[in-house]
Amino acid sequence: MYQELNKIEHRPLPLPSSPWVMTQKWDQLLFMHWPIPVDELKKHLPPQLEPDTFDGNSWIGLVPFTMNDIRVHGLPKVPYASSFLELNVRTYVTYKGKPGVYFFTLDANHKLAVAAARTLFSLPYVHADMEMKEMNGMVDFQSERTHRGFPAASFHVAYRPTSPVFTAAEGSIEHWLTARYCLWTTKGKHVYRGDIHHVEWELQKAEAEVKVNKLAPFLPDIYFNREPLLLYSSSIRAFVWTLARMS
């Protein structure tokens, strides 16, 4: 049914032998990245995970997008939760030398989806009031966190693509930031890996006006004062596997 599952040449590792459990589309996605000193970022990671680096720096990413067409394997669209807005705060780590993504928070504007993701995947999903609309050729994305027990966080950005579509060259910063096929998370002393699959990203350069950025209060504002590295993707389909305990 999904041709994306036949396109695996770009993956550093084979697909997992077990069936995927969920598929979803990520639309109108913006990658915003800033370099962060390794020692600064390491203070905020679980001790089992090591910061991954490019040119000597760790990187923090803010990623707003629309989540669409969510389906559990073998079932139709998830009722009442097949589409919502999401905003990730992520970085890049390794565990025993294997690279992946680590999420500090995943804000979303659907309480049922947040509760399900927290239960099934043990990820720090939190609820937020969000709005995305198109204005004057720009995608306007706003978010205000409302989840009880989590620090307040607000974000507002307007963005648009500015270049033809390209595929990031292996070895480039664009490839390093986006070609990630697993996530790492921890529960107590245990480490878990969540495998992900998608085809190679079809990327575009982008421009953005950051109006409010109070999404990562654990890092000093000075790191966000410089211009971010911006990449846009109009759409990609991802496949998600259940978490596997690694330690």
N, C-alpha and C positions, 0 to 999 in steps of 0.2 A: 504493500500500500504506500509506503513512504520510500521514495527513491534515495533520500538522504542516507538511509542505512546501508546503501550499497557503495557509498563514496567514503572510503576509509583510508585511501593512500596517504592522506595528509596527516594522519594520526601518528603520534610517537609510539603508541601502544595499541594492541588489538582491542576490538570491542569486548566488553565483558561477556562471559559465556552465558550469564543469566539474562532473562528478558528484561527490557526496559519497563518501567512502571508508569511513566507519565511522559507525554509530549506536550509542547507548548510553543507558541510563536512569540518572538520578541520583536516588536515593531517600533519605528521611529526612535531608535536607541541612540543615545549620545554617550560616548566615553569621554570623561574629563579626568585627566591625570596630572598629578604634581609629584615631583621627586621629594623624598623625605629622607633625612639621615637615618642610616640603619639603626644606630643606637637609640634614636628617638622612637622609631616604630617598634623596635623589639620590646620596649617597656610595656607595650599594650597587647602583646601576643601571648597565647598560652605557652608555657615553658617547653612543651614538647615540639613546637614548631619553630623553624628558623626562617628569618626573612629571606626572600629571594631578591636578587639584585640585578640591575642592569647599569653598566658603567659606574659601579660603586654605590649606587643609590637604591633604596627601597622606593616604592611608589604607592601612593594612595589614589584610589579611583572612586569617583562619584558617577553613577550610571542611572539616569532616568530613562524610562521606556514604558510602553504599553504591553502588557501580557495578554495574549489572545489565544483562542482556540485550544484551551487546556483540555486534554483528554487523558483519562486513565486507560492503560493498555486493555484493549478488548471491549471498552465501553464508549458510548457517545460522549459528547461534551459534558463537562461537569455541570450539573444543574446549579444555576444561580452563582456560579463562580468560574465561568469560562473566560471572563475578561475583566481586567482591572489594571490600575496603574501601579507601578513599582519604582522604587528608588533605592539603589544599593550603595553602601559604603564598603569598599573591598580593598584588599591588598593581595600580595603574592608571596607565597611561602613554599618551603619544602619540608617534607618529612622523610627522613632517611634517604635524602637525595632526590626524591620525586616531587616535581613542581606541581603547584595547584593554586587555587584561589582560596582566600580566607575572607569571610564576611564578618565585619563588625556589626552591621545592622542591615536589615532589608525592610524598608518601610513599604506598606501597601495600603490601599484604600478599600479593602474588603475584609471585614472582620472574620467571616467564615473561612476565607482563604488563609488569613493570618493564623487562626487557631489550628487549622488542619496542618499547615506547614510546620508550626512549632511542635505539634504532636508527632507527626510522621517523620520529619527530617531533623528535628532538634536544632533548627537554625533560628537565629535571633530575629525572626519576623516581628514587626511591630506595626500597629495601626496608625494611620495618618489620614487627615483630610487632604485630598489632592484634586487638582484640576489640570487638564491638558487641553489646550485649544490652539488652533492655527490663526495667527494674526499677521497680516502684511508679509506673508511668505515665511514666517518664522513659527516654529513650534514653541508655545509658551507653556511652561511646566511649573506648577506651584505645589508646595507640600508643607503641611504643618502637622507635626507629630502630636498624637492625642493619647498614646498608649500609657495607661497607668503604670507607674513604677519605673518608667524610662525617662531619662532627661529630655526636656523640651528640645526640639530641633526644627528649624525652618529652612526652606530652600526655595529659590525662585530663579529660573533661568529661561532665556529665550535663545533658540538656536536654529541653525539650518545648515544643510550641506553646501559646500562651495566648490567641489571638484568632481570630475568624472569618477566612476566606480573603479577601484583597484583592489588587487589582492596583495596583502603585505608580504614582502620578501622575507624569507627565513633569515634570521640574524638581525633583522631590523627591530627598533623599539616598538613599532606598530605590531609586528608579529609577536614579540615577547609579551606584550600586554594583553593580547586578545586570543592567542592560540593556546587556550587552557582547557583541558578535558577532564578535570576532576576538581572537586573542592575538598578542603580539609576542615574538620571541626573536632571539638573535644567535648567530652562529658566526664568531668572529674579527671582522673588520671588516664582515661582511655582516649585513643585517637581513632577517628572514623574518616573514611574516604567515601565521597559520593561521586560516582562516575557520571560524565556528561558527554553527549555526542552532538556535533553539528558539522555541517560542511564548512569549508573555509569561509571566513568572513568576506563579504563584499562591502568594502569600506569606502568612505569618502572623507576628505578633509572637511572641516566644519569651522564655523564661527559661532560665537556665543556671547551673550551679554549676561553676566552673572549679577543679578540684582540683590539677592540675599543668599548667603552661604553660611549657615550655622548648623551644619549637619554632622560635623566631627569635632565636638567640643573638647575631646580628649587630646587634640593636637593644637599647638599654638597657632594663632591666626597668621603669623608671619609666613608660614609655609604656603598659605593660599593667596598671598599677595602677588605672586608672579603669575604670568599668563599660563594657563594650563595647556597641555597637549590635548587637542580635540580630534575626535574621530566620530563619524556618523555611520549608522547602518540602517537602511530602510526596513529590512525584515530578515529574520533567520528563524528556522525551526530547530528546536533543541529537544533532546531525548534525555531523560533522567532515570537513574537507577537508584535503588534503595541504598542506604548507608551500609558500608561494610566495616566492621570493627577490625582495626589493624594492630592494636596493642591492648 
